[in-house]
Amino acid sequence: MQFKCKLPIPKEIKERFPLSETGAKLKIERDAELKSIFEGKTRKLVLVIGPCSADNEDSVIDYISRLREVQEKVKEKIFIVPRIYTNKPRTTGDGYKGMLHQPDPSGESDLIGGIISIRHLHMRAINETGFTCADEMLYPSNYRYLSDILSYVAIGARSTENQEHRLVSSGLDIPVGMKNPTGGDLSVMMNSITAGQHAHDFIYRGWDVHSEGNPLTHAILRGYVDNYGKSFPNYHYEDLAYLCQLYAERPDLKNPAVIVDTNHANSGKKYAEQPRIAKEILHSCRHNSDIDKMVKGLMIESYIENGCQKIGEGVYGKSITDPCLGWKETEKLILDLADIY
C-alpha cells in the first residue's frame, strides 16, 4: 500500500464546515419524529427515497427540493427521508464508488475533496430543503464526518455480516437498517440486528469505545440471488409474515421493524416495478395487523429521469449506477401511497 496523504479527522471537518443552529434544531426535531415512528408511537409511513447514488450535487438538490413540495402534501401520512448515498459498494470492487471517492464521476479519485463534497451536499439538503437525509455506511470509520447531519443509516447486503459495521451501529442514536445478505439468509440479518441492539466495547478510530446498544436497529428486506445469480424477491405476504415470526422468536429485540427495499433483487432491478411492489406491501399490511405494526416504511430508488446512463453521457438527473424511477412516476407513487396508507 502507498500512503498518499493523511486525511483530516472528523472534528476538523466539522469545525471547518459547521452545521448551523437552524440545521441542528431541524435534525433534533426530525430524529425525534423518526424515533417515534420506529417505536410505534406515531403511525406514518417512512419513505427512504432518492437516487441510487448521489452523483451530482445540483441535480440531487433539485430532486430533493421536489420531494419537499410533495412532503407538504402528504405530511399527515408519510415521513420522507431522502437518500443521499455518497459511497457505493461494488460487487467486484471496480466502477464508480460514489461521491466520497470521486466528487467528479469522470475525474480521478480525490478522497479529501470527496469528504468535503459529501458534507457540503448533506448540509445543502438541510439548509435549502429542511431535510435530514439517509446515507449508506460503507466505511464505518467515515460515519463521524456526517454524524451530526444524518437521520438514517443503511448497512448494505455485503456489509451486514461485518463485525465493525455491527459494533459501530450499536453506538448510533438514529435508526440503522440491516439489509439481508445477497444470499438471502435472514438469520445473518437477525444476528446483525441483535448485535446492533446490544452494548459493546471495541476499537473505533483509534479509541477504546463503549456503546450502549441501538434499539432502533432494524431489518431491511431487499431480495436475494441464488447460486446461479437469479434474483428472488422477499417482499411478499409470506416473507413479511415469516419475518414477524423471526422477531417473535427473539423477544429480547426492541422495536421490531422492517423497511422493505422495492428495488434491487426485489424488483430484479426493474425500476418500473417499484410502484407495484410498494402497493403490494401496503396491501399485506391491511390484511395482517402484526405485519402492519412491523412494516415502518419503504426504500425506493428514484431520480429525475427514468433509468440509468453511462458516466459521461451527461443526462441531467439520470442515475449513473442502478436504474431509478423518474420524477413523474415518483410523485404519483408518493401521492398514491398517502391515499392507501
VMD Tcl script that draws the C-alpha trace (Angstrom):
set ca {
  {0.00 0.00 0.00}
  {1.12 3.52 -0.80}
  {0.15 6.01 1.92}
  {-0.59 9.11 -0.17}
  {-1.69 11.62 2.50}
  {-3.15 11.91 5.98}
  {-6.87 12.65 5.95}
  {-8.33 15.30 8.28}
  {-10.14 13.89 11.30}
  {-13.94 14.38 11.50}
  {-13.64 17.06 14.21}
  {-11.52 19.19 11.86}
  {-14.01 18.85 9.02}
  {-16.95 19.67 11.30}
  {-15.19 22.76 12.63}
  {-14.35 23.87 9.11}
  {-17.88 23.24 7.82}
  {-20.16 23.61 10.87}
  {-23.85 22.81 10.85}
  {-25.97 25.89 11.51}
  {-28.09 26.26 14.66}
  {-31.19 26.01 12.48}
  {-29.89 22.82 10.88}
  {-29.04 21.29 14.25}
  {-32.55 22.10 15.50}
  {-34.13 20.53 12.42}
  {-32.13 17.36 12.96}
  {-33.26 17.07 16.58}
  {-36.88 17.51 15.53}
  {-36.72 15.06 12.63}
  {-34.77 12.46 14.64}
  {-37.42 12.62 17.37}
  {-40.26 12.07 14.89}
  {-38.45 9.23 13.16}
  {-37.73 7.56 16.50}
  {-41.40 7.86 17.43}
  {-42.36 6.08 14.20}
  {-39.94 3.20 14.79}
  {-41.10 2.88 18.39}
  {-44.70 2.60 17.20}
  {-45.85 5.79 18.92}
  {-46.59 7.56 15.63}
  {-48.18 5.90 12.62}
  {-46.59 7.26 9.47}
  {-45.01 5.51 6.51}
  {-41.29 6.19 6.21}
  {-40.02 6.62 2.65}
  {-36.25 6.36 2.29}
  {-36.23 7.57 -1.28}
  {-33.81 9.01 -3.78}
  {-31.09 8.26 -6.33}
  {-29.13 5.02 -6.30}
  {-26.04 7.21 -5.96}
  {-25.68 10.94 -5.32}
  {-23.51 11.69 -8.33}
  {-24.21 15.39 -8.96}
  {-24.80 17.99 -6.24}
  {-27.11 20.28 -8.21}
  {-29.38 17.57 -9.62}
  {-29.61 15.87 -6.20}
  {-30.66 19.13 -4.53}
  {-33.11 19.76 -7.39}
  {-34.62 16.31 -6.80}
  {-34.82 16.76 -3.02}
  {-36.43 20.19 -3.45}
  {-39.17 18.47 -5.47}
  {-39.57 15.96 -2.66}
  {-40.07 18.84 -0.23}
  {-43.10 20.08 -2.17}
  {-44.64 16.61 -2.15}
  {-43.81 16.09 1.54}
  {-46.01 19.06 2.43}
  {-48.95 17.42 0.64}
  {-48.58 14.07 2.43}
  {-47.14 15.10 5.80}
  {-50.03 13.59 7.76}
  {-49.34 10.11 6.35}
  {-45.74 9.95 5.13}
  {-42.32 10.87 6.54}
  {-39.75 11.29 3.79}
  {-36.04 10.67 4.37}
  {-34.18 11.44 1.13}
  {-31.43 9.06 0.05}
  {-28.12 10.83 -0.39}
  {-25.91 7.81 -0.93}
  {-22.38 9.13 -1.30}
  {-20.33 5.91 -1.17}
  {-21.29 2.88 -3.21}
  {-20.35 -0.77 -2.67}
  {-19.23 -2.52 -5.85}
  {-19.70 -6.24 -6.32}
  {-16.29 -6.70 -7.94}
  {-14.65 -3.66 -6.36}
  {-14.48 -1.87 -9.72}
  {-16.52 1.03 -11.07}
  {-17.83 4.30 -9.66}
  {-17.59 4.17 -5.86}
  {-19.57 7.32 -5.18}
  {-19.01 11.00 -4.49}
  {-16.80 10.20 -1.50}
  {-14.24 8.70 -3.89}
  {-14.91 10.84 -6.94}
  {-16.57 14.25 -6.46}
  {-16.45 14.37 -10.27}
  {-17.59 10.96 -11.58}
  {-15.44 11.47 -14.68}
  {-12.40 12.56 -12.67}
  {-9.74 10.89 -10.61}
  {-10.14 9.64 -7.05}
  {-9.97 12.52 -4.55}
  {-10.84 11.43 -1.03}
  {-10.18 14.74 0.72}
  {-12.27 16.52 -1.88}
  {-14.86 13.77 -1.53}
  {-15.15 14.13 2.25}
  {-15.73 17.86 1.85}
  {-18.17 17.35 -1.05}
  {-20.41 14.87 0.76}
  {-20.62 17.07 3.86}
  {-21.40 20.08 1.71}
  {-24.15 18.18 -0.13}
  {-25.82 16.94 3.06}
  {-25.64 20.45 4.55}
  {-27.23 21.94 1.42}
  {-30.08 19.46 1.80}
  {-30.75 20.65 5.35}
  {-30.27 24.35 4.68}
  {-32.21 24.52 1.40}
  {-34.95 21.90 1.91}
  {-35.17 21.22 5.65}
  {-34.48 17.53 5.08}
  {-32.04 15.49 7.10}
  {-31.17 12.51 4.96}
  {-30.01 8.90 4.75}
  {-26.68 7.50 3.64}
  {-25.17 4.02 3.45}
  {-22.43 3.30 5.97}
  {-19.98 1.63 3.64}
  {-16.99 2.68 5.75}
  {-17.83 2.72 9.49}
  {-14.82 4.90 10.29}
  {-16.16 7.63 7.98}
  {-19.55 7.91 9.69}
  {-18.21 10.59 12.06}
  {-17.80 13.02 9.15}
  {-21.61 13.12 8.91}
  {-22.73 12.05 12.40}
  {-24.26 15.46 13.19}
  {-26.23 15.53 9.92}
  {-27.67 12.09 9.11}
  {-31.06 10.87 10.35}
  {-30.92 7.34 8.92}
  {-28.16 4.86 8.09}
  {-28.34 1.71 5.98}
  {-25.94 -1.22 6.21}
  {-25.63 -2.88 2.82}
  {-26.18 -6.51 1.96}
  {-22.45 -7.10 1.59}
  {-21.67 -5.45 4.96}
  {-24.38 -6.87 7.24}
  {-22.19 -9.72 8.48}
  {-19.18 -7.48 9.10}
  {-18.28 -7.11 12.78}
  {-17.22 -3.46 12.59}
  {-20.47 -2.40 10.92}
  {-22.45 -4.17 13.61}
  {-20.49 -2.70 16.52}
  {-20.48 0.86 15.19}
  {-24.24 0.59 14.56}
  {-24.67 -0.23 18.24}
  {-23.28 3.20 19.09}
  {-25.55 5.28 16.86}
  {-28.63 7.12 18.13}
  {-30.57 7.07 14.84}
  {-32.32 4.21 13.01}
  {-29.91 1.76 11.36}
  {-31.29 -0.65 8.78}
  {-29.55 -4.01 8.33}
  {-30.13 -5.47 4.87}
  {-30.46 -9.18 4.35}
  {-27.31 -10.53 2.65}
  {-27.28 -11.10 -1.10}
  {-27.65 -14.85 -0.49}
  {-30.91 -14.25 1.38}
  {-30.09 -15.88 4.75}
  {-32.31 -13.92 7.15}
  {-30.55 -15.37 10.19}
  {-27.48 -13.31 9.22}
  {-29.63 -10.16 9.19}
  {-31.29 -11.05 12.51}
  {-27.91 -11.67 14.13}
  {-26.76 -8.30 12.85}
  {-29.82 -6.60 14.36}
  {-29.16 -8.35 17.66}
  {-25.53 -7.21 17.66}
  {-26.59 -3.67 16.82}
  {-29.05 -3.54 19.70}
  {-26.58 -4.85 22.30}
  {-23.89 -2.91 24.19}
  {-20.25 -3.43 23.21}
  {-16.67 -2.38 23.89}
  {-14.49 -2.11 20.78}
  {-11.83 -0.15 18.88}
  {-13.08 2.75 16.77}
  {-10.91 5.34 15.03}
  {-8.02 4.53 17.38}
  {-10.15 4.83 20.53}
  {-11.31 2.33 23.12}
  {-15.08 2.98 22.99}
  {-18.22 1.70 24.71}
  {-21.64 1.60 23.08}
  {-24.97 1.30 24.86}
  {-26.72 -0.52 22.02}
  {-29.09 0.95 19.45}
  {-32.75 -0.05 19.97}
  {-33.63 1.44 16.55}
  {-31.58 -1.16 14.65}
  {-33.97 -2.97 12.30}
  {-34.34 -5.14 9.19}
  {-34.28 -4.19 5.52}
  {-35.59 -6.79 3.06}
  {-34.01 -6.31 -0.38}
  {-34.49 -9.66 -2.10}
  {-31.67 -12.11 -2.83}
  {-29.92 -14.06 -5.56}
  {-29.44 -17.81 -5.86}
  {-26.29 -19.74 -6.71}
  {-26.88 -19.02 -10.39}
  {-27.28 -15.27 -9.95}
  {-31.06 -15.25 -10.45}
  {-32.99 -12.66 -8.40}
  {-35.74 -13.66 -5.97}
  {-37.99 -11.29 -4.00}
  {-38.70 -11.38 -0.28}
  {-41.38 -8.68 -0.01}
  {-44.46 -10.89 -0.41}
  {-47.02 -11.51 2.33}
  {-45.43 -14.85 3.28}
  {-41.99 -13.24 3.56}
  {-43.27 -10.49 5.84}
  {-45.18 -13.00 7.97}
  {-42.00 -15.08 8.31}
  {-40.03 -12.04 9.43}
  {-42.71 -11.39 12.05}
  {-42.10 -14.96 13.26}
  {-38.33 -14.41 13.40}
  {-38.82 -11.30 15.51}
  {-41.21 -13.18 17.82}
  {-38.52 -15.81 18.36}
  {-36.18 -13.08 19.65}
  {-38.18 -11.32 22.38}
  {-35.01 -9.51 23.51}
  {-35.10 -7.37 20.38}
  {-36.74 -3.97 20.78}
  {-38.98 -2.19 18.30}
  {-39.45 -4.99 15.72}
  {-39.36 -3.17 12.40}
  {-38.63 -3.54 8.72}
  {-38.06 -1.22 5.80}
  {-38.74 -3.00 2.51}
  {-36.47 -2.18 -0.42}
  {-38.63 -2.12 -3.56}
  {-35.69 -2.27 -5.97}
  {-32.51 -4.42 -6.12}
  {-33.31 -8.14 -6.08}
  {-36.92 -7.48 -5.03}
  {-37.59 -5.95 -8.44}
  {-34.81 -7.73 -10.31}
  {-33.52 -4.17 -10.85}
  {-36.61 -3.48 -12.99}
  {-37.13 0.01 -11.57}
  {-40.62 0.44 -13.05}
  {-41.86 -2.43 -10.86}
  {-41.33 -0.39 -7.69}
  {-44.81 1.22 -7.57}
  {-46.50 -2.17 -7.90}
  {-44.26 -3.71 -5.23}
  {-44.82 -0.79 -2.84}
  {-48.59 -1.10 -3.15}
  {-48.48 -4.87 -2.64}
  {-46.58 -4.37 0.62}
  {-49.24 -1.97 1.90}
  {-51.91 -4.47 0.83}
  {-50.19 -7.07 3.04}
  {-50.24 -4.59 5.92}
  {-54.02 -4.18 5.60}
  {-54.53 -7.92 5.94}
  {-52.29 -8.63 8.94}
  {-52.04 -6.39 12.00}
  {-48.66 -7.83 13.00}
  {-47.21 -7.06 9.57}
  {-48.76 -3.61 9.73}
  {-47.03 -2.89 13.04}
  {-43.69 -4.23 11.79}
  {-43.54 -2.52 8.39}
  {-42.32 1.01 9.06}
  {-41.64 2.03 5.50}
  {-40.21 1.53 2.05}
  {-36.88 2.15 0.35}
  {-37.30 3.41 -3.22}
  {-34.66 4.26 -5.84}
  {-35.83 7.36 -7.65}
  {-34.34 10.32 -9.52}
  {-35.41 12.97 -12.01}
  {-35.20 10.81 -15.15}
  {-36.17 7.16 -15.62}
  {-33.49 4.51 -15.97}
  {-29.73 4.90 -15.91}
  {-26.88 6.07 -18.12}
  {-23.17 5.56 -18.52}
  {-20.74 8.01 -16.93}
  {-20.09 10.81 -19.38}
  {-23.44 10.71 -21.21}
  {-24.43 13.86 -19.35}
  {-28.20 13.42 -18.98}
  {-29.26 15.68 -16.10}
  {-30.83 13.84 -13.16}
  {-30.34 10.33 -14.54}
  {-28.62 7.65 -12.47}
  {-25.09 6.55 -13.37}
  {-25.42 3.38 -11.27}
  {-28.62 1.31 -10.91}
  {-31.72 2.42 -12.88}
  {-34.15 4.63 -10.95}
  {-37.80 5.62 -11.17}
  {-38.30 9.02 -12.82}
  {-39.80 12.06 -11.09}
  {-43.24 11.99 -12.74}
  {-43.75 8.38 -11.67}
  {-42.25 9.06 -8.24}
  {-44.58 11.93 -7.45}
  {-47.61 9.86 -8.45}
  {-46.40 6.95 -6.34}
  {-45.97 9.07 -3.20}
  {-49.45 10.58 -3.58}
  {-50.93 7.11 -4.22}
  {-49.23 5.68 -1.12}
  {-50.61 8.50 1.00}
  {-54.13 7.67 -0.24}
  {-53.68 3.97 0.50}
  {-51.91 4.15 3.87}
}
mol new
graphics top color blue
foreach p $ca { graphics top sphere $p radius 0.5 }
foreach p [lrange $ca 0 end-1] q [lrange $ca 1 end] { graphics top cylinder $p $q radius 0.2 }
display resetview
